[in-house]
Amino acid sequence: MLDSHVVLEIPNNQAHRRPTEEKVQYLDCLFLFSAVASRLISKLHKHKARAVKSEIQEKFENAFSRLESAYATKLDWAPYVDTMTKLVLSYPTIHYLLHALLCRISPKVIVEVVHYSWSIMLINQVAKELKIPTVELQHGIIGAEHVAYNYASGTHVRQFPDYLFLFSDYWRDSMRIPILPNRVISVGFPYYEQQVAQYKQERIAKDTTRKTVLILSQLTVGQTMATLAIDLADRLSSEAFRILYKLHPAEYNIWRKRYPQLENSSIIVIDKQEKDIYSCFAESDIQVGAYSTAIYEGFGFGLATYILRTDAFDRVEDLCAKGYAIAFSSAEELAVLLKNETHAATVNAKFFWQDNALTNMWEAIQKIMI
C-alpha cells in the first residue's frame, strides 16, 4: 500500500528465508563488519577490552547475585559477560554503519518486529538521533511477565520504539512501557485476518467421524508437550479422536532427535512449512497448548481450548479465569475432559483481534509520517 519502501532483513540463525520479495536488503555485512571490529579491538587494544569486560562484570555481578538470591539458584553468567563485552566493543562500528544506512535511505517511518533484539534496539537509537519515528508491530503475547514490555515508572529507554501497534485493546493493560498511552494503537493483525477469511471460505473438509485434537508445540515446552501427546493418544480411542502435533518452525529440523517418541506413534506430526498453522486450525475441533500466541489465533476458528499448566501458565491464566479456556495438569485429566466433552464457552475472537487491520495500520502510519 506504500508508494515506496525497502525491507531490511537481519539474518536468523545465520540464514534467510527463501523465496522473498525483490526489495529485501540483507544486513549481514553490517554485522560481519561489527564482529570483525570487536575481534580486532580485543586483540589490538587489550587494555581497553579488559576494562570494558571488568566494568560489565561488576554490573552483572550485582544483578545476577540478586537474581540468585531471589530464586534460590545458581546462575552461570560468565557467557553473558563475554557476549556483552563483544557487543560493547563493536558498538561504535555498528552505530556508524547503521547511521550511514538510515541517512542514505532517509525513511519517513520505520516499522519493525521484536524491538528487544539488540540489533533492532540499535536501529531505534539511531532513528531517534535522526528524528525518524519507529513503530513496532505486536508479534506475540505481551503480559506482565514479559520483561521487554515492563519497565519501572519514569524509565526512559532510547532504544524503545516510538509507537506500538497492538492486536487489540485486550493487550493494553498487561504491560508497563516507556511511551505515552496515545502512542499505543490497536490495529489488528493483517495476516491472521486474511488467513481466517481464506480458510473459512475454502471450508476445508474436517474428519466428521472423529474429533481432531491439535497440540501446539514450541521449543521451550516441546519435551513436555510431546510426552503429553503420547500419553493422551494412549488414553483416547483412535476411532473417536485423531491427534495433530503442530511443531514450531524452530523444531522442524530437530524434533526427531528431541522427541523420538513421536516418530512411530499414531500422532500426525506437522513438520513442514507447506502446511501452516491456519490450515491445522481449519481442520481441527480442539486445540491444546501451553502459552503460545497460536492459542489466541485458534479462537478465530471456534476451537475448544485447553491449556496445560506449566511454569509459564501465568501468561495465559486469565483465559481460563475468564472462561475462554479450560486448564488441566495431566494427560489423564485432559482425556476425561475430552471424552465428557467438557469445554469452555465460545469466544468472540474480535476481543483479541481488531478488525480491518491493514486499513488501520495504513491510516495510523500516514498520521505518523506527517
C-alpha positions as CSV (number, residue, x, y, z in Angstrom):
1,M,0.0,0.0,0.0
2,L,3.1,2.3,0.3
3,D,4.4,4.2,-2.7
4,S,7.9,3.3,-1.8
5,H,9.5,1.1,0.8
6,V,12.5,-1.1,1.5
7,V,12.7,-4.2,3.7
8,L,15.9,-4.6,5.8
9,E,16.4,-8.2,7.0
10,I,18.7,-9.4,9.7
11,P,19.9,-13.0,9.5
12,N,18.2,-15.5,11.7
13,N,20.5,-18.3,12.8
14,Q,22.9,-17.3,10.0
15,A,20.3,-17.8,7.3
16,H,17.4,-16.1,5.4
17,R,14.0,-17.3,4.3
18,R,13.5,-18.0,0.6
19,P,11.9,-17.0,-1.7
20,T,11.4,-13.4,-0.8
21,E,10.5,-10.1,-2.5
22,E,12.8,-8.0,-4.6
23,K,13.1,-5.1,-2.3
24,V,14.7,-7.0,0.6
25,Q,18.1,-5.8,1.6
26,Y,20.2,-8.0,3.8
27,L,22.2,-6.6,6.7
28,D,24.6,-9.5,7.1
29,C,27.6,-7.4,6.0
30,L,27.0,-4.7,8.7
31,F,27.0,-7.2,11.5
32,L,30.0,-9.0,10.0
33,F,32.0,-5.8,10.0
34,S,31.0,-5.1,13.6
35,A,32.0,-8.6,14.6
36,V,35.4,-8.1,12.9
37,A,35.8,-4.7,14.6
38,S,35.1,-6.3,18.0
39,R,37.7,-9.0,17.4
40,L,40.3,-6.5,16.3
41,I,39.8,-4.2,19.2
42,S,40.0,-7.1,21.7
43,K,43.3,-8.2,20.1
44,L,44.9,-4.8,19.3
45,H,43.6,-2.9,22.4
46,K,43.7,-5.5,25.1
47,H,43.8,-2.9,27.9
48,K,40.5,-1.3,26.6
49,A,38.9,-4.7,26.2
50,R,39.8,-5.8,29.7
51,A,38.5,-2.5,31.1
52,V,35.2,-2.9,29.3
53,K,34.8,-6.5,30.5
54,S,35.7,-5.6,34.1
55,E,33.0,-2.9,34.2
56,I,30.4,-5.2,32.7
57,Q,31.3,-8.0,35.1
58,E,30.9,-5.6,38.0
59,K,27.4,-4.6,36.9
60,F,26.4,-8.2,36.1
61,E,27.6,-9.5,39.4
62,N,25.2,-7.2,41.3
63,A,22.2,-8.1,39.1
64,F,22.8,-11.8,38.9
65,S,23.5,-12.0,42.7
66,R,20.1,-10.5,43.4
67,L,18.5,-13.0,40.9
68,E,20.3,-15.9,42.5
69,S,19.1,-14.8,45.9
70,A,15.5,-14.2,44.8
71,Y,15.2,-17.5,43.1
72,A,17.5,-19.6,45.3
73,T,19.5,-20.9,42.5
74,K,23.0,-20.7,40.9
75,L,23.4,-19.0,37.6
76,D,26.3,-19.2,35.1
77,W,26.6,-15.6,34.0
78,A,30.1,-15.7,32.6
79,P,28.9,-16.3,29.0
80,Y,26.7,-13.2,29.2
81,V,29.6,-11.1,30.2
82,D,31.6,-12.3,27.2
83,T,28.7,-11.6,24.8
84,M,28.1,-8.2,26.2
85,T,31.7,-7.3,26.0
86,K,31.8,-8.2,22.3
87,L,28.7,-6.1,21.7
88,V,30.1,-3.0,23.5
89,L,33.4,-3.2,21.7
90,S,31.5,-3.5,18.3
91,Y,29.1,-0.7,19.2
92,P,30.9,2.3,17.6
93,T,31.3,0.4,14.3
94,I,27.7,-0.8,14.0
95,H,26.4,2.6,15.2
96,Y,28.3,4.3,12.4
97,L,27.2,1.8,9.8
98,L,23.5,2.0,10.8
99,H,23.7,5.8,10.9
100,A,25.1,5.9,7.4
101,L,22.5,3.4,6.1
102,L,19.5,5.3,7.5
103,C,20.8,8.6,6.2
104,R,21.1,7.0,2.8
105,I,17.6,5.5,2.8
106,S,16.1,8.6,4.6
107,P,12.8,6.8,5.6
108,K,9.8,8.7,6.9
109,V,9.0,5.9,9.3
110,I,10.5,2.5,10.3
111,V,8.2,-0.4,11.0
112,E,9.7,-3.3,12.9
113,V,9.1,-6.5,15.0
114,V,10.8,-7.8,18.1
115,H,12.2,-4.4,19.2
116,Y,14.2,-6.0,22.0
117,S,16.7,-7.8,19.8
118,W,20.0,-5.9,20.3
119,S,20.2,-5.0,16.6
120,I,16.7,-3.5,16.4
121,M,17.4,-1.6,19.6
122,L,20.4,0.0,18.0
123,I,18.4,0.9,14.9
124,N,15.8,2.5,17.2
125,Q,18.5,4.5,18.9
126,V,20.0,5.8,15.7
127,A,16.5,6.5,14.4
128,K,15.8,8.7,17.4
129,E,19.1,10.6,16.7
130,L,17.9,11.2,13.2
131,K,14.3,12.0,14.3
132,I,12.9,9.1,12.3
133,P,9.7,7.6,14.0
134,T,9.8,3.9,14.8
135,V,6.7,1.6,15.1
136,E,6.7,-1.9,16.5
137,L,4.1,-4.4,15.4
138,Q,3.0,-6.8,18.2
139,H,4.2,-10.3,17.3
140,G,3.2,-12.4,20.3
141,I,1.9,-12.4,23.8
142,I,2.5,-9.3,25.8
143,G,2.0,-9.7,29.5
144,A,3.1,-8.7,33.0
145,E,5.7,-11.4,32.8
146,H,7.4,-10.2,29.6
147,V,10.5,-8.3,30.7
148,A,10.7,-6.4,27.3
149,Y,7.4,-4.7,27.9
150,N,7.6,-4.0,31.6
151,Y,9.7,-1.1,33.0
152,A,9.7,0.8,36.2
153,S,7.6,4.0,36.1
154,G,9.6,7.0,34.8
155,T,12.1,4.9,32.9
156,H,13.5,6.4,29.7
157,V,14.7,4.0,27.1
158,R,16.5,5.4,24.0
159,Q,16.1,2.0,22.2
160,F,12.4,1.6,22.7
161,P,10.2,2.2,19.6
162,D,8.2,5.4,19.5
163,Y,4.9,3.6,18.8
164,L,3.5,0.2,19.5
165,F,0.7,-1.3,17.3
166,L,-1.3,-3.9,19.1
167,F,-3.5,-6.8,18.0
168,S,-6.4,-5.3,20.0
169,D,-7.3,-3.3,23.2
170,Y,-7.1,-6.6,25.1
171,W,-3.3,-6.3,25.5
172,R,-3.2,-2.7,26.7
173,D,-3.4,-3.3,30.5
174,S,-0.9,-6.1,30.6
175,M,2.3,-4.0,30.2
176,R,4.3,-1.0,31.6
177,I,6.2,0.6,28.7
178,P,8.2,3.8,28.4
179,I,6.0,5.6,25.9
180,L,2.8,7.6,26.2
181,P,-0.6,5.8,26.1
182,N,-1.7,7.6,22.9
183,R,1.3,6.1,21.1
184,V,-0.1,2.6,21.7
185,I,-2.6,1.9,18.9
186,S,-4.8,-1.1,18.4
187,V,-4.8,-2.1,14.8
188,G,-5.1,-5.9,14.5
189,F,-3.0,-8.4,12.6
190,P,-3.5,-8.4,8.8
191,Y,-2.1,-11.9,8.1
192,Y,-4.3,-13.5,10.8
193,E,-7.4,-11.7,9.4
194,Q,-6.6,-12.8,5.8
195,Q,-6.0,-16.5,6.8
196,V,-9.2,-16.8,8.8
197,A,-11.2,-15.4,5.9
198,Q,-9.4,-17.6,3.4
199,Y,-9.9,-20.9,5.3
200,K,-13.5,-20.1,6.2
201,Q,-14.2,-19.5,2.5
202,E,-12.4,-22.7,1.4
203,R,-14.2,-24.7,4.1
204,I,-11.5,-27.4,4.5
205,A,-13.2,-30.7,5.0
206,K,-13.0,-32.0,8.6
207,D,-13.0,-35.6,9.6
208,T,-16.6,-35.8,10.7
209,T,-16.2,-39.4,12.0
210,R,-14.0,-38.3,14.9
211,K,-12.7,-35.2,16.7
212,T,-9.4,-33.7,15.7
213,V,-7.2,-32.5,18.6
214,L,-4.4,-30.0,17.6
215,I,-1.5,-29.9,20.0
216,L,0.6,-26.7,19.7
217,S,4.3,-27.3,20.4
218,Q,7.0,-24.8,20.9
219,L,10.7,-25.2,21.7
220,T,10.6,-24.1,25.3
221,V,8.0,-26.7,26.3
222,G,8.4,-29.2,23.5
223,Q,9.5,-32.1,25.6
224,T,6.5,-31.7,27.9
225,M,4.0,-31.3,25.0
226,A,5.4,-34.4,23.2
227,T,5.1,-36.5,26.3
228,L,1.6,-35.2,26.8
229,A,0.7,-36.1,23.2
230,I,1.9,-39.7,23.5
231,D,0.1,-40.2,26.9
232,L,-3.1,-38.6,25.5
233,A,-3.0,-40.8,22.4
234,D,-2.8,-43.9,24.7
235,R,-5.9,-42.7,26.6
236,L,-8.1,-41.8,23.7
237,S,-9.8,-44.1,21.2
238,S,-8.3,-43.6,17.7
239,E,-11.9,-44.2,16.4
240,A,-13.2,-41.2,18.2
241,F,-10.1,-38.9,18.1
242,R,-7.2,-38.1,15.8
243,I,-4.2,-36.0,17.1
244,L,-2.2,-33.4,15.1
245,Y,1.0,-32.3,16.6
246,K,2.0,-28.9,15.1
247,L,5.7,-28.2,15.6
248,H,7.0,-24.7,15.9
249,P,9.2,-23.9,12.9
250,A,12.2,-23.8,15.2
251,E,11.6,-27.5,15.9
252,Y,11.2,-28.7,12.3
253,N,14.8,-29.9,11.9
254,I,15.4,-31.3,15.4
255,W,12.1,-32.9,16.5
256,R,13.2,-36.5,15.6
257,K,16.2,-36.2,17.9
258,R,14.4,-34.3,20.7
259,Y,11.1,-36.1,20.6
260,P,11.8,-39.6,19.1
261,Q,8.7,-41.0,20.8
262,L,6.5,-39.1,18.3
263,E,8.0,-40.7,15.1
264,N,6.5,-44.1,15.2
265,S,3.3,-43.2,17.0
266,S,-0.3,-42.7,15.7
267,I,0.1,-38.9,16.1
268,I,0.3,-36.9,12.9
269,V,3.3,-34.6,13.2
270,I,3.3,-31.4,11.1
271,D,6.9,-30.6,10.4
272,K,6.8,-28.8,7.1
273,Q,6.2,-25.1,6.3
274,E,3.8,-26.1,3.4
275,K,1.1,-26.9,6.0
276,D,0.8,-23.8,8.1
277,I,-0.8,-23.3,11.5
278,Y,-4.0,-21.9,10.0
279,S,-4.5,-25.0,7.9
280,C,-4.2,-27.0,11.0
281,F,-6.8,-24.8,12.8
282,A,-9.2,-25.2,9.9
283,E,-9.3,-29.0,10.1
284,S,-9.4,-29.2,13.9
285,D,-12.1,-29.1,16.6
286,I,-9.9,-28.8,19.7
287,Q,-6.6,-27.0,20.5
288,V,-4.2,-27.8,23.3
289,G,-1.4,-25.5,24.2
290,A,0.8,-24.1,26.9
291,Y,1.3,-20.3,26.4
292,S,1.6,-19.9,22.6
293,T,0.2,-16.9,20.7
294,A,-1.3,-19.5,18.5
295,I,-3.9,-20.2,21.2
296,Y,-5.4,-16.8,20.6
297,E,-5.3,-17.3,16.8
298,G,-7.2,-20.6,17.3
299,F,-10.1,-18.7,18.8
300,G,-10.8,-17.3,15.3
301,F,-11.7,-20.8,14.2
302,G,-14.0,-21.6,17.1
303,L,-11.8,-24.2,18.6
304,A,-12.5,-25.6,22.1
305,T,-9.3,-24.6,24.0
306,Y,-7.4,-26.5,26.8
307,I,-4.2,-25.1,28.4
308,L,-1.6,-27.2,30.2
309,R,-0.4,-25.8,33.5
310,T,3.3,-25.2,33.1
311,D,5.8,-22.8,34.7
312,A,4.6,-20.2,32.3
313,F,0.9,-20.7,33.0
314,D,0.5,-17.2,34.5
315,R,0.9,-15.8,31.0
316,V,-2.4,-17.2,29.9
317,E,-4.1,-17.8,33.2
318,D,-6.6,-15.0,32.5
319,L,-8.0,-17.0,29.6
320,C,-9.1,-19.7,32.0
321,A,-10.2,-17.3,34.7
322,K,-12.5,-15.6,32.2
323,G,-13.9,-18.9,30.9
324,Y,-12.3,-18.8,27.4
325,A,-10.3,-22.0,28.0
326,I,-10.0,-24.9,30.5
327,A,-6.8,-25.6,32.4
328,F,-5.5,-29.1,33.1
329,S,-2.4,-30.7,34.6
330,S,-2.1,-34.1,33.1
331,A,-3.0,-36.2,30.0
332,E,-5.3,-38.2,32.3
333,E,-7.2,-35.1,33.2
334,L,-7.4,-33.9,29.6
335,A,-8.6,-37.2,28.3
336,V,-11.5,-37.1,30.8
337,L,-12.4,-33.6,29.7
338,L,-12.4,-34.5,26.0
339,K,-14.4,-37.7,26.5
340,N,-17.0,-35.9,28.5
341,E,-17.0,-33.0,26.0
342,T,-16.3,-30.5,28.8
343,H,-15.3,-27.3,27.2
344,A,-15.3,-23.5,27.7
345,A,-17.8,-21.1,26.3
346,T,-17.4,-20.0,22.7
347,V,-15.0,-17.0,22.4
348,N,-15.6,-13.9,20.3
349,A,-12.2,-13.7,18.6
350,K,-12.7,-10.0,17.9
351,F,-11.9,-9.4,21.6
352,F,-8.3,-10.4,20.8
353,W,-8.0,-9.3,17.1
354,Q,-9.1,-5.9,15.8
355,D,-11.0,-5.9,12.5
356,N,-9.7,-4.2,9.3
357,A,-6.1,-4.5,10.4
358,L,-4.4,-3.4,7.2
359,T,-6.6,-0.3,6.8
360,N,-6.0,0.6,10.5
361,M,-2.2,0.2,10.1
362,W,-2.2,2.3,6.9
363,E,-4.2,5.1,8.4
364,A,-2.1,5.2,11.6
365,I,1.2,5.2,9.7
366,Q,0.1,8.0,7.4
367,K,-0.6,10.2,10.5
368,I,2.8,9.3,12.0
369,M,4.6,10.2,8.7
370,I,3.1,13.7,8.6
